[in-house]
Amino acid sequence: MGRLNKLSRSACALAVLAITLVACAEPMRFEALEQVNSVRILVLPPQNNSPEIEGTYTFLSTISKPLGERGYYVYPVGVVDSYIKANGVTLPQEMNQIPLDKLNAQFAPDAILYTDIDYFGQKFALIDSYAYIDANLELVDAATGNTLWQKHMVYDERQNRQQQGDGGALGQIIGAVLVQMIASAMDDKFFNTSSMANMTALNDPINGLPVGPLRQTQEQ
C-alpha cells in the first residue's frame, strides 16, 4: 500500500505540473482592453534612449500595419506627428508628456500607444554583427489613462539566422564583413527588422495584442 500511495502522490504531482504548464502556455487575458471598444488608436512617436536616432521614426513607420492587421484603426502616424509639431511640440519626449485631455480634444482616440525604446540599432560581437531592438509598449485608455495592454519587446536578428541556417563560423564572419560593407543600406535593414519586431510582438500567442473589434467583425 505504501508504494501505491507513493505512486498516487507522484501521479498527482505530475498531473498538477502538467496543468500548470498548460496554464502557463495559455494566452494572457487583458480584461481592461476587452471592456473598452478600442477601435481607434493614436500612436505617439517613441521615446528613444538608444544610440540610433533614426530608431524613433523607423519604429513609428512600421507599427501601423501590424496594428491594422490585428483589427484596429490607427491614426496616420505621419499626419499626427506633423500636426503636433505644427502646434509647437517638436520632440518625441515632449509629445509623450502631452496631457490626455489635450490629445482627446484634438484627436478623440479610444486608446493611445506609448513606446519607450531602450535599444535600436546594430550590435557587434567578436565575429558577428546583428540588428537588435529592445522596447516597451503600453496601450492606455484615452479616457482614464489606465493601462489596457503592455509588452516588453526584445528582437534579436540572430534568431532568424538560426532558423534559416547561418553557415557556421565562416558564414558568420562573412556575414559580419558584408554587414559592415553595406552600412549605406542600414535604413532598409532597420526598417525590415523593425517591421518583423513589431509584427512578432503584436502577434505573440501568449501576451500579444488581443484581436481588435474590426478583425472580430470580419471573422464573424
Sequence and secondary structure as in RCSB ss.txt:
>XXXX:A:sequence
MGRLNKLSRSACALAVLAITLVACAEPMRFEALEQVNSVRILVLPPQNNSPEIEGTYTFLSTISKPLGERGYYVY
PVGVVDSYIKANGVTLPQEMNQIPLDKLNAQFAPDAILYTDIDYFGQKFALIDSYAYIDANLELVDAATGNTLWQ
KHMVYDERQNRQQQGDGGALGQIIGAVLVQMIASAMDDKFFNTSSMANMTALNDPINGLPVGPLRQTQEQ
>XXXX:A:secstr
 HHHHHHHHHHHHHHHHHHHHHHHHS    HHHHHS   EEEE   EE SS TTHHHHHHHTTHHHHHHTT EE 
 HHHHHHHHHHTT  SHHHHTTS HHHHHHHH  SEEEEEEEEEEEEEE SS EEEEEEEEEEEEETTT  EEEE
EEEEEEHHHHHHHH   HHHHHHHHHHHHHHTGGGHHHHHHHHHHHHHHHHHT TTTS    HHHHHHH 
